[in-house]
Amino acid sequence: MTDAIDFDPNALRDKYRLERDRRIRDEGNAQYVEIADRYAHFSEDPYVEVPIDRAPLTDEVDYVIIGGGFGGLMAGARLRDAGVKNIRMIEAAADFGGTWYWNRYPGAACDIESFVYLPLLEETGYVPVEKYSRAPEIFEHSRRIARQWNLYDDACFQTSVTDMVWDEAAERWIIHTNRGDAMKARFVIMSNGPLNKPKLPGIPGIETFKGHAFHTSRWDYEYTGGDVLGNLDRLGDKRVGIIGTGATAVQCVPHLAAGAKELYVFQRTPSAVNVRGDRPTDLEWVKTLQPGWQRRRMDNFNILVSGGYQDEDLVADGWTEAFRELVHIARKESAQGLGPEKLAELAELADFATMNRIRGRIDEVVRDREVAEALKPWYRQFCKRPCFHDDYLPAFNRPSVKLVDTHGKGVERITENAIIANGETYEIDCLVFATGFEVGTGYTRRAGYDFTGKNGLAFSDAWSGGVRSLHGIMVSGFPNLFLMGAPQGGFTANYPHNLIEQAGHITYILGEAAARQAHTVEPTVEAENAWVDTIVDKARLNEDYLAACTPGYYNNEGHPQLANRRNTTYGGGSMEYFEILKAWREAGEMPGLSVA
Ligand code: NDP
């Protein structure tokens, strides 16, 4: 690798720094507008077929699970496997599916291989139809899990928790909802999702737009025609603008391009778009899979994308390829006794080479030289979510599609009928916000409700100085409550993998609690402090890398040094985190938990 460099690393470092600096904004996350009040309609559910009408519930159940995405489903399935009958799921949407309920924009699909992404494939016997599942297949798989584990029984859909209080005397959680419920639960599991609350850009004039506007996670098919597979047949006479060029836009732009009379893509930072290479499942290959294959495949993928070594790369796609070279270098050079600094330098060179290939692909596909140049990403590969798509770049060869590159500045202004960028006015009929989801805002703001634990302590206050937890799962002062998700937990590109591990861990704790006839379980402050220290310590590992990155939600919008280290995921990687959970379970006696 070092012998074969055909680029100037210093020139690339300078270019990356320049592109980063022109995007840094002092206001960081405050540049975005919360979807609330006058913007509340942007988060209304356009997919509900039959609005529910039911009497408020004031009964008691043993287990309430809040959130019907993969986290909640995994927790529900594991509890059922453990013999639990009394489970109530609460979900704001009208069905299970979580992110795959909401994200039905045209082209929505998952770019993590279906055979590792879709949970419980062996248990359900389901065989994904392609290497990368499209959104409807994943949504349906969520429903399949819910059916197989009887999670539709007693589920409360179209129900949003508004508030929750720990009743100390009764040792029950009282859960209030927008349906007037005041139900009681012995144990509550919350899986509210990491990217669940859409956000809007704080562009001046955004409130004045009189054309049609919606966020990608609430797609208005009444207006555009077509469905999640495309065919937007009502846009033939429409001028459409889309703001944002992240992973979502990369998937829906080709469909907007095919349907709209004119499409304006407003770009602040280009995504790095690598080859997708989707293909139908080879059923002969499926026949060769041996029991336990999914766990092995998930582990194999996760180890590779965490920078670990495996003899074989089972998934062998753009994700694992991205790490393969880095791991190869690390192994080879470590054998030669090189120190971490030299290794980091070599990893950077490999990264430059990969990004050069990604930029080269743009030159090959996009005909207009100026457009091709504007579409090139100038940052290291994991500064932003890597994208994999084969139709995004060609969309810019259509005469009806115009890339409006704002050179890192973003859209200037929105008027009644137009978008202003680079001093030019672009009149449009429809505006699509592909501007992503809240990251880094308060936990309870994203969940949509606050809750009160022992001694009247509000959760928002408990976490006001940053996340504190044992393993990202339990919080002192909040007995019988379990959180699922990434803060202080394990981050992996294959997000459900972390949820599966956490669901198993929670089920173990609940099983132990039942076996001991415990009324309450709660971490000790000491155990929690020790975990917080571990998180803070490990968080330093990634900071230099992130500080050199162009802004985005991966690096606290360009200000990683201002981010609270306590709010990060476990910096040692998800595989190490899973090992920690496993060792904790194997230690028995649930160290650090107070069991009453
Ligand atoms: P992102 O947050 O990734 O992208 C938001 C986009 O909006 C960025 O391009 C951002 O630009 C742009 N933007 C924000 N403000 C402005 C402005 N004022 N003017 C112009 N542009 C602006 O959201 P996505 O919905 O695309 O993706 C969110 C996440 O969802 C992904 O990172 C991924 O984790 C997940 N996802 C996963 C998929 C999968 O296949 N598994 C598919 C789709 C999404 P800038 O970059 O400059 O901030």
Residues whose N, C-alpha, C, O or C-beta is under 5 A from the ligand:
A	BS01	NDP	A109 C110 D111 I112 P201 I243 G244 T245 G246 A247 T248 A249 F266 Q267 R268 T269 R385 G410 V411 A434 T435 G436 F437 P551 G552
